[in-house]
Amino acid sequence: MVAEAGIQATAPVYRPGLEGVPATQSAVCDIDGQQGILSYRGYRVEDLAAQSTFLETTYLLIWGELPDAEQLAAFEQEVQMHRRVSFRIRDMMKSFPSQGHPMDALQASAASLGLFYSRRALDNPEYIYGAVVRLIAKIPTMVAAFQLIRKGQDPIQPRDDLAYASNFLYMLTEQEPDPLAARIFDACLILHAEHSLNASTFSARVTASTLTDPYAVVASAVGTLAGPLHGGANEDVLEMLEEIGSEDQVEPWLDRAIAEKRKIMGFGHREYKVKDPRAVILQKLAEQLFDSFGHDPLYDLARKLEAAAAERLGPKGIYPNVDFYSGLVYRKLGIPEDLFTPIFAIARTSGWLAHWKEQLGANRIFRPTQIYTGYPSRELTPIEDR
């Protein structure tokens, strides 16, 4: 790089994973990792989890303000009317291998929606509203449908008399859920709905910046979430607790893990230097479930592990994150472990769509640069001389 007179040239700085590099401006979500505060559009997540519903929170995330009663009722009705999926999508899902992962099935199914509904009328508010409704409505139906299809059963049709969370649990388990279980699940969806510019949300915004349709945007985000470095840690937490086995083994196991520099699943977060506020809420939700539907002995292991880790890892700013207790909640709700990440996707679809809509408002296609580390210019050797 040649510097102009009087100007000092500086080489571009490479930061692996773009860590700490601002890539966009957003009004959707704010995180204070030092104090453990997460807010959606200015509202703290603990208030939303206690007083709102997932669909109300979704409306807030995407349109920027809480709806009034009439707006919320209309949105809920629209979502209810669009829960069903085309028989062609169900037939496609029946051709998927039963041993395939539900996240792969969800990515393919979400992308297929674009074949039915994509017009890419991204300057049309009615198109944007309709796309939001369809994705929020149909993603849960597709997750539940694949769960039954891979068991050799026909999917259950949505029930119009059930609210969002209750309807999903009904389609998944074939039983109408207890109201408390449904309310706790709805709160879990709120807690997972949005979390700033994480990997899948960045993927959504990059895809959105090309002005493709929102179904492709969500499919790309689902594919990113499927990676083990992003989604799925709550499954690993349960496996870790099973490995520990008993309370008297917690501290010896933890000491070995630290000595061997093993990752303690469900602990630590790039943003938070205190306990993840979502983990605080999920712990309380887990206790409500156990009080009503029976205790889970893995919860005792989790609490003891958290206490032991606080002494050893707390001074380093390593505390439980959202995944530490969410798996215990889903387990008590009777949800299979390999559906934990698809449920994450059901919730995060609202956040992805909020960022999609925001990206459209001041769009510029993402085109970062690179630092070339390959060969310098060289001559091509004829194949007979190689």
C-alpha positions in Angstrom: 0.0 0.0 0.0 1.5 3.3 -1.1 0.8 6.3 1.2 0.0 9.7 -0.2 2.1 12.6 0.9 1.5 13.5 4.5 -0.8 10.5 5.1 0.3 7.5 7.1 -0.7 4.2 5.4 -2.1 1.5 7.7 -2.5 -2.2 6.8 -6.0 -3.6 7.3 -6.4 -5.5 10.6 -7.6 -9.1 10.4 -9.9 -10.2 13.3 -10.8 -13.9 13.1 -14.5 -14.4 13.1 -14.9 -10.6 12.8 -14.8 -10.5 16.6 -15.6 -7.1 17.9 -16.0 -5.6 14.4 -19.3 -3.6 14.1 -21.0 -4.9 10.9 -24.3 -3.1 11.1 -26.4 -0.7 13.0 -29.5 -2.0 14.7 -32.4 -0.9 17.0 -33.7 -4.4 17.5 -31.8 -5.7 20.5 -29.3 -4.5 23.1 -27.0 -6.5 25.4 -25.2 -5.3 28.5 -22.9 -8.2 29.2 -21.3 -6.6 32.3 -24.7 -6.2 34.1 -26.5 -9.1 32.5 -29.2 -7.1 30.8 -30.9 -8.2 27.6 -33.6 -6.0 26.0 -35.8 -6.1 22.9 -36.6 -2.7 21.5 -35.9 -1.2 24.9 -38.0 -3.7 27.0 -36.1 -6.0 29.3 -36.5 -9.7 28.5 -37.5 -10.7 32.0 -40.5 -8.3 31.8 -41.5 -9.7 28.4 -41.2 -13.3 29.5 -43.4 -12.6 32.6 -46.0 -10.3 31.0 -46.0 -10.8 27.2 -46.6 -13.6 24.8 -44.4 -14.9 22.0 -46.6 -13.5 19.3 -46.8 -10.1 21.0 -43.0 -10.1 21.4 -42.7 -11.1 17.8 -44.8 -8.1 16.7 -42.6 -5.8 18.9 -39.4 -7.1 17.4 -40.5 -6.8 13.8 -42.5 -3.6 13.9 -40.7 -1.8 16.7 -43.5 -1.2 19.1 -45.9 -3.2 21.2 -49.2 -3.7 19.5 -52.5 -2.5 20.8 -55.3 -5.0 21.5 -56.7 -4.7 18.0 -53.4 -5.1 16.3 -52.4 -8.1 18.4 -55.7 -9.8 17.8 -55.4 -9.3 14.1 -51.8 -10.6 14.1 -52.8 -13.6 16.1 -55.7 -14.4 13.8 -53.5 -14.1 10.7 -50.9 -16.5 12.2 -53.6 -18.9 13.2 -55.1 -18.9 9.6 -51.7 -19.7 8.0 -50.5 -22.5 10.3 -51.2 -25.3 7.7 -48.7 -26.2 5.1 -49.3 -27.4 1.6 -49.7 -31.2 1.1 -46.8 -30.9 -1.4 -44.5 -29.8 1.4 -45.7 -32.7 3.6 -45.1 -35.1 0.7 -41.6 -33.7 0.3 -40.9 -34.2 4.0 -42.1 -37.8 3.7 -39.3 -38.4 1.2 -36.7 -37.2 3.7 -34.7 -40.0 5.4 -36.1 -40.8 8.8 -32.6 -40.8 10.4 -32.0 -37.3 9.0 -31.5 -34.4 11.5 -34.6 -32.3 12.1 -32.6 -29.1 11.4 -31.7 -30.3 7.9 -35.4 -31.1 7.3 -36.4 -27.7 8.6 -33.9 -25.9 6.4 -35.1 -27.6 3.3 -38.7 -27.1 4.2 -38.3 -23.4 5.0 -36.5 -22.9 1.7 -39.3 -24.7 -0.1 -41.8 -22.0 1.0 -40.2 -19.7 -1.4 -41.5 -21.8 -4.3 -45.0 -21.2 -3.2 -45.0 -17.6 -1.9 -42.0 -15.7 -3.2 -42.6 -12.7 -5.3 -39.7 -10.6 -3.9 -42.0 -7.6 -3.6 -39.7 -6.2 -1.0 -41.1 -2.7 -1.3 -44.6 -3.8 -0.6 -45.7 -3.7 3.1 -48.4 -6.2 2.4 -45.9 -8.7 1.0 -43.6 -8.2 4.0 -46.5 -8.6 6.5 -47.7 -11.7 4.7 -44.2 -13.3 4.6 -43.7 -12.6 8.3 -47.1 -14.2 9.1 -46.4 -17.3 7.0 -43.0 -18.0 8.4 -44.0 -17.4 12.0 -47.0 -19.6 11.4 -45.6 -22.5 9.4 -42.1 -23.1 10.9 -43.6 -24.8 14.0 -45.9 -26.8 11.9 -43.0 -28.1 9.8 -40.9 -29.0 12.9 -43.8 -31.0 14.4 -44.7 -32.6 11.1 -41.2 -34.0 10.5 -41.2 -35.4 14.1 -44.3 -37.5 13.4 -43.3 -38.3 9.8 -40.0 -39.8 10.8 -41.9 -42.0 13.3 -44.0 -43.3 10.4 -47.1 -41.3 11.3 -49.1 -38.7 9.5 -48.7 -35.1 10.7 -51.4 -33.7 13.0 -53.2 -30.7 11.6 -53.1 -27.5 13.7 -56.0 -26.7 16.0 -57.5 -23.3 15.5 -58.8 -23.2 19.1 -55.3 -23.4 20.6 -52.8 -20.6 21.1 -49.4 -20.6 19.5 -47.4 -22.5 22.1 -50.2 -24.8 23.0 -50.8 -25.7 19.3 -47.2 -26.6 18.7 -47.0 -28.9 21.8 -50.3 -30.5 20.7 -49.0 -31.1 17.1 -45.7 -32.5 18.6 -47.1 -34.8 21.3 -50.6 -35.5 20.0 -52.0 -34.3 23.4 -53.4 -31.0 24.4 -50.8 -29.6 26.9 -51.3 -28.5 30.4 -51.8 -24.7 30.5 -48.8 -24.2 32.8 -46.6 -26.2 30.4 -47.8 -24.2 27.5 -47.2 -20.9 29.2 -43.7 -21.9 30.2 -42.9 -23.0 26.7 -44.2 -19.7 25.4 -41.9 -17.9 27.8 -39.0 -20.1 26.5 -39.8 -18.9 22.9 -39.6 -15.3 24.1 -36.2 -15.9 25.7 -34.8 -17.3 22.5 -36.5 -14.9 20.1 -33.6 -12.5 19.6 -30.0 -12.0 20.6 -28.3 -9.3 18.5 -25.8 -10.1 15.7 -25.0 -13.7 16.5 -23.9 -16.0 13.7 -27.3 -17.0 12.4 -28.6 -13.4 12.5 -25.5 -12.2 10.7 -26.2 -14.9 8.1 -29.8 -13.7 7.8 -28.7 -10.1 7.2 -26.0 -11.1 4.7 -28.6 -13.1 2.7 -31.2 -10.3 3.1 -28.7 -7.8 1.7 -28.8 -9.5 -1.7 -32.6 -8.8 -1.8 -33.6 -12.4 -2.1 -36.9 -13.5 -0.6 -37.4 -13.9 3.2 -37.8 -17.7 2.9 -34.2 -18.0 1.7 -33.2 -15.6 4.5 -34.7 -17.9 7.1 -33.4 -21.0 5.5 -29.8 -19.6 5.5 -30.1 -18.7 9.1 -31.4 -22.2 10.0 -28.4 -23.7 8.3 -26.1 -21.5 10.3 -27.9 -22.3 13.6 -27.5 -26.0 12.8 -23.7 -25.8 13.3 -22.5 -27.2 16.7 -20.7 -23.9 17.5 -24.0 -22.1 17.5 -27.0 -24.3 18.3 -27.3 -27.5 20.1 -25.4 -26.8 23.3 -28.4 -27.6 25.5 -28.3 -31.2 24.2 -24.6 -31.3 25.2 -25.5 -30.0 28.7 -27.8 -33.0 29.3 -25.1 -35.3 28.0 -22.6 -33.7 30.3 -24.9 -34.0 33.3 -25.5 -37.7 32.5 -21.8 -38.2 32.3 -21.2 -36.7 35.7 -23.8 -39.1 37.1 -24.2 -38.2 40.8 -23.7 -35.2 43.0 -20.6 -36.5 44.7 -18.9 -36.6 41.3 -19.6 -33.0 40.4 -16.5 -31.4 41.9 -14.1 -34.2 40.9 -15.5 -34.1 37.3 -15.2 -30.3 37.2 -11.7 -30.3 38.4 -10.7 -32.9 35.8 -12.4 -31.0 33.1 -10.6 -27.7 34.0 -7.3 -29.5 34.3 -7.8 -31.1 30.8 -9.0 -27.7 29.5 -12.3 -29.3 28.4 -15.2 -27.0 27.5 -17.9 -27.0 30.3 -21.1 -27.1 28.3 -23.6 -24.4 29.1 -21.0 -22.1 30.7 -19.5 -18.9 29.3 -20.7 -16.5 26.7 -19.0 -14.0 24.4 -21.3 -11.2 25.6 -22.0 -12.0 29.2 -19.5 -11.7 32.1 -22.2 -12.5 34.6 -24.9 -15.2 34.6 -26.9 -15.0 31.4 -30.3 -13.3 32.3 -32.1 -15.9 30.2 -30.5 -18.6 32.3 -31.8 -16.9 35.5 -35.4 -17.0 34.1 -35.1 -20.5 32.7 -34.0 -21.8 36.1 -37.1 -20.4 37.6 -39.2 -21.9 34.8 -37.6 -25.3 35.4 -38.5 -25.1 39.1 -42.1 -24.3 38.2 -42.2 -27.4 36.0 -40.7 -29.6 38.6 -43.0 -28.4 41.3 -46.0 -29.3 39.1 -44.9 -32.3 37.1 -42.2 -34.0 39.2 -38.6 -33.4 39.9 -35.7 -34.2 37.6 -32.6 -35.4 39.4 -30.4 -33.9 36.7 -31.5 -30.5 38.0 -29.8 -31.2 41.4 -26.6 -32.0 39.5 -26.9 -28.8 37.5 -27.3 -26.6 40.6 -24.3 -28.2 42.3 -22.2 -27.8 39.1 -23.2 -24.2 38.9 -22.2 -23.6 42.5 -18.8 -25.4 42.1 -18.1 -23.6 38.8 -18.9 -20.2 40.4 -15.9 -20.7 42.7 -13.5 -21.9 40.0 -14.7 -20.1 36.9 -16.7 -17.1 38.2 -13.6 -14.9 38.7 -12.9 -15.4 35.0 -16.4 -14.1 34.1 -17.6 -17.6 33.2 -21.2 -18.3 34.3 -24.2 -20.3 33.0 -25.6 -19.3 29.7 -29.0 -19.8 28.1 -28.3 -23.4 27.3 -27.5 -24.6 30.8 -31.1 -24.9 32.0 -33.2 -24.8 28.7 -32.5 -28.5 28.0 -33.9 -29.4 31.4 -37.1 -27.4 30.7 -37.6 -29.0 27.3 -36.8 -32.5 28.7 -39.6 -32.1 31.3 -42.0 -30.9 28.5 -41.4 -34.2 26.8 -39.5 -32.8 23.8 -36.9 -35.0 22.1 -33.3 -33.8 22.4 -32.7 -33.4 18.7 -35.6 -31.0 18.5 -34.1 -28.6 20.9 -32.3 -26.6 18.2 -35.3 -26.6 15.8 -37.3 -25.1 18.7 -34.6 -22.5 19.0 -35.2 -21.8 15.3 -38.9 -21.5 15.8 -38.3 -18.7 18.4 -35.4 -17.0 16.6 -37.4 -16.8 13.3 -38.9 -13.6 14.8 -35.5 -12.1 15.5 -34.2 -13.1 12.0 -37.3 -11.5 10.4 -36.8 -8.3 12.5 -33.3 -8.0 11.2 -34.4 -8.8 7.6 -37.0 -6.0 7.8 -34.4 -3.6 9.3 -31.9 -4.6 6.6 -34.3 -3.7 3.9 -34.8 -0.2 5.4 -31.2 0.9 4.6 -29.8 -1.9 2.5 -26.3 -2.2 1.1 -25.1 -5.6 0.1 -22.4 -7.1 2.4 -19.1 -7.2 0.7 -16.2 -7.4 3.2 -12.6 -7.5 2.0 -10.0 -10.1 2.7 -6.2 -10.3 3.3 -4.7 -12.6 0.6 -2.2 -15.2 2.0 -1.7 -17.3 -1.1 1.1 -17.6 -3.7 2.5 -14.5 -5.4 2.2 -14.4 -9.2 3.7 -17.5 -10.8 4.1 -19.1 -14.2 1.8 -21.9 -15.4 3.9 -25.1 -16.0 2.7 -27.3 -18.9 1.2 -30.5 -17.7 3.9 -32.7 -19.3 6.5 -30.8 -17.3 4.9 -31.1 -13.9 
